[in-house]
Amino acid sequence: MHESLEWLAGRTKSAFSNLSTSQMLSPAQESHVNMDLPPVSEQIMQTLSELAKSFQDMADRCLLVLHLEVRVHCFHYLIPLAKEGNYAIVANVESMDYDPLVVKLNKDISAIEEAMSVSLQQHKFQYIFEGLGHLISCILINGAQYFRRISESGIKKMCRNIFVLQQNLTNITMSREADLDFARQYYEMLYNTADELLNLVVDQGVKYTELEYIHALTLLHRSQTGVGDQTTQNTRLQRLKEIICEQAAIKQATKDKKITTV
C-alpha cells in the first residue's frame, strides 16, 4: 500500500506539473507544443496539489505503521518473557532451550523482513529495522524488574535468548547489533553476589542507569539466599547510590581537567 500510494502521489504531482507548465506557456510557445490540454481552473490545480500531498501523507503513514508494527511485536513477546517466564530454573533440558517467546519473535521478525525486502526500497527497509536492537536491549534490561527470581541457569538462558535475537537481527541489518551485547553484559552481572555487584560498579564505572542497577540489585536479593534482610538490602541500595554519585563526580573532575589542560 505504501509503494502504491507513493506511486499515485508521484503521478498526481506529474499531472499537476504538466498542467502548471501548460498554463504558463505563452501563445507563441503553445503553437510549438503538441498538447491537447484544455484550460484548467485555479481550483482544480489546487485540488490536484492537495490530492498529491494527501496521497504522500498516507504513504508516509503506512511506512510509519510498518516501523511501529515490528516494534509492537518486540513488546508483545518480550515483556511477558520477564513477567510470566520461569527463570529460577535448575540446570536441565529446559534451561538449554531458547524461550518460546523469543523463538516466536524471531519468526515474526524474519517474516516481516522477508515481506519487506521484496517490497520496499533499501533506505525504507533500513528505516523499519534500524534501531531495533537498541529497543530490544532496553526492553530486556528493564524486564529485570519483573522477574520474581533468577538462577544461574536462568541467567544462561537469558544470555542465549539475547544471542539468538542478536544473530537474527545481524542477518537482517548486516550490522553487529552491539546494543544487544549491552543487554547480555547486564544479565551477566547477575552472576555476582549483591556485594560483588557493588564492587563491580566501583571497579568498572557506571555503565547503566541508577534505576537499572537498582533493579539488578533488587533481583539478586530476591534470587539469592543469605543476602540479608530488608534493612541490609536498603543499606546496599544506599551504598549503590553513593557509588554512582562518586563515579559521576570522578567523571566530571576528569572532564574538567581535560578542558583546563586544553
N, C-alpha and C positions, 0 to 999 in steps of 0.2 A: 504494500500500500504506500509506503514511504516513497519508493522509487517511482511509482505510478503518479503520485501527486506531484512529485518534483518535476517529472517529465511534463505533466499537464501545466504546471506553473510556467515552465520554460516555453512551452508552445504558446501559451496565452501572452506571455511577455513579448514573444517574437511577433505575434499578430498585432499586438498593440504598437510595437516599434515600427512595423511596416506601415500601419495606418498613420502613425505620427509623422513618418517620413513623407508619405504622400500628401499630407495636409500642408507640409512646409515647402513643397516644390513650387517653383514659380511657373507660370503658364508656358514659358519657353522650355523649361526643364520637363514639364509634363508631356510635351509633344515628343520627347525622345525616350520616354519610359513606357514600356508596354505593360500598363497596369489598368485593369478594368475595375477600379475601385470607386464606388460612389462616395460622395461627400459623407463624412461621419461627424455626428454632433459631438460637442464637448462632453455631454452627459454620458454618451456611450464610451468615449475614451476614458472617462473617469471610472466607469463601471468595470471596464476591462482591466484597468490598472489595479483596482481594488480586488477584483477576482483573482488576478495573478498573485497578489500578496496573500490573499486568503488561502489559496492552494499551497503556497510555500510555507505559510504558518502551520497548516495541517500536516504537511510533510515533516516539518521540524518537530512537531509534537509527536508524531509517530516514532521518529528516531529517539526522542527522549523517553518514550514509553518503553522501547526496547532496552535502552540504557538502564532504566529503573527495574525492568522486569527481571533481568539476571541478578540484580542486587536483592530484590524481594525474595528470590529463591534462596539466596545465602542466609537471610534472616530466618526464612521459613524452616530451614533444616538445621542450622547451627545453634540457634537459641534453645530449642528443645533438647539438643545434644547434651547441653550442660544441665538444664533444668530437670530432665527426666532420665538421663543416662545413668548407668551404674558404673562408676569408675573407682569404686572401693573394692576392686576385684583382686583375687589372688592369681598367681601365675597359672594359667590354664589355657585351654584351646581358645576360649572366648577372648582372653586378653591378647591373643595373637592376631585376631581378626580386626579389620577396619570396622569402624562404627557403621551400621547400615544406613544411617542418615547421611554420612559422608559419601558413601557409595552412591546413594540416590542423587545427592547434589552434584557429584562429578558427572553422572549420567545426564542430568539436566543441562549442565553447562556444556557438555560435549554436543548434545543435541541442538542446543541454541547455536553453538559455534558452527556446526555442520550446515544449518539452515542459513545463517547469516553470511558465511564465507562465499556462497554462490549467489547471493542476492545483493550484497552491499559493496560499495567501493571500499578500498583499503582504509582510507582515513576514517570512514564511518564505522567500519569494523573495529578499528582501534579505539574509537570513542566508546564503543559498547564495553570493551573488555579491559581497557587500561584503567589502573587504579583498583581493580577488583581484588588483587592480592592484599592491598593495604586494608580494604574493607573487611575481608575475611580475617585478617590478622587482628584487627580491632575487635571484631565480634568474639573471636576465640579468647583473646586476653580478657575482655570484660566478662566473658562467660565464667571465669574462675569464681566469681562471687556466688554463682548459683549451684555449684557442686556441693552436695551435702558432705561428702568426704572423697578423698582421692588417695589411692595406694600407689606404691612404686609401679606395679603392673598397670595401673590406670594411667600413670604419667607416661609410661612407654607407649600405651595405646594412643594417647593423645598425640604424642610425637609422631607416631606412624600415620595418624589421621592427617596431621599437618603436612607430612612429607608427600602423601599421595595427592592431596589437594594442590600442593606446590608443583608437583610433577605434571599434573593435568593442565594447570594454568600455564606453565612454562611451554608446553607443547602448543598451546593456543597462541600465546602472545610472543613467543620466541624471545623472551627475556627471563632473567634469573628469578624474578619474583622474590627479591631479598626480604621484603616485608614479612614473609612467612617464616624466614629464619628468626626474625624478631619474636614471633609468637612461640616458636619452638624453644628458643632460649628462655622465654618466660616460664614455660612449663618445666623445663629442666632445672630451674631454680628450686622447684618444689622437692627435688631430691634431698635438699638440705634440711636441717632442723631449723626451728624458729630462730635460735641464736646464731646459727651459721648464716642464715639469710641476712641478718643484720650486719654481720661481719663482711659479707659479700658486697653489700652496698657501700661499706666503708672502703673496701679494697678496690672495687671496680668502678666506683662512682655511680651516679644516678642515671639509669638507662630508661626507666619507666616513670610514669606519673606517681605522685604520692598515693592516689587512690588505688592504682594498680598494685603497688606494694602492699597496701593495707589489705586488699583482697587476698593476695598471696599469703600474707602472714596469718590472716584470719582462717584461711583454708587449712593451713598447716596445723593450727590449733584444733580445728575440728577433726583433722585426719590422724594426727599422731598421738600416741599415748605418752603420758609422763611429761607433758609440756607445761603443766601448771594449771592453776585455776583462773578465773576471770580477772582477778587482781593482777596476776602475773602477765596475762595477755595485755591488759591495759598498760602495764609498765613497758612492755615491749613495743606497743604501738606508740607510746610517748617517746621512747628512745628512737624509734624509726623516724618520727617527725623531726627530732633533734638532728639526727644524722643527715637527713635531706636538707635541712636548713644550713648545717655546717658545710655540706658539699656545695650548696648554692653560693655560700659566702666565699669558699675557696675558688670556685669557678669565676666569680665576679672579680676577686682580687687578682687572679691570673690575667683576666681580660684587661683590667685597668693597668696592670704592669706593662702589658704589651703595648697599649696605647701610649703610655708615658715614654717607653723606650723608643717608639717610632717618632 
